[in-house]
């Protein structure tokens, strides 16, 4: 019975730590980390590596993610600091080296960017490319009819 109680306590603590991975909003600074790796299109990368049925060009969204040095692929959280990185796929989808400081959410394989250094690409270029992508996607979505399948909207590769 004592073993069962001890096991239950350990399990509850483990589940609580997973639930709060990434930290509390007001206390996030305590678990901020810095990772080195490469920016890439998550869908296209999984398609090339494992045959995933990614249709990035069809749905006009090559979501840029982050592959760390150990091979783990992280999805970037789409917020004020992550949106331009995610959208600027024409600049960033081809294994561009980067260093990200932020918070990881292991249960979801997601990373929230606090700061990012993209090697060889300026933030102004990233912002301009992301804005152009947003405009192109908005135009494509506005022309789509109810029930109509999406048509290829971005560069095919």
FENKAJO-V539456 format. One record per backbone hydrogen bond with DSSP energy under -1.0 kcal/mol. CO is the residue of the C=O (numbers start at 1). NH is the residue of the N-H. Records with the same first field share a line. If there is no record, write none. Layout:
# FENKAJO-V539456
CO = NH / NH
This chain:
# FENKAJO-V539456
1 = 5
2 = 6
3 = 7
4 = 8
5 = 9
6 = 10
7 = 11
8 = 12
9 = 13
10 = 14
11 = 15
12 = 16
13 = 17
14 = 18
15 = 19
16 = 20
18 = 21
20 = 23
27 = 30
28 = 31
33 = 102
35 = 100
36 = 69
37 = 98
38 = 67
39 = 96
40 = 65
41 = 45
42 = 46
43 = 47
44 = 48
45 = 49
46 = 50 / 52
47 = 51
52 = 54
55 = 59
56 = 61
57 = 153
61 = 63
63 = 42
65 = 40
66 = 74
67 = 38
68 = 71
72 = 68
74 = 66
75 = 111
77 = 79
79 = 83
82 = 86
83 = 87
84 = 88
86 = 64
87 = 89
88 = 91 / 92
89 = 93
93 = 41
96 = 39
97 = 119
98 = 37
99 = 117
100 = 35
101 = 114 / 115
102 = 33
103 = 112
105 = 108 / 110
109 = 75
110 = 105
111 = 77
112 = 103
115 = 101
117 = 99
118 = 121
122 = 126
123 = 127
124 = 128
125 = 129
126 = 130
127 = 131
128 = 132
129 = 133
130 = 134
131 = 135
132 = 136
133 = 137
134 = 138
135 = 139
136 = 140
137 = 141
138 = 142
139 = 143
145 = 148
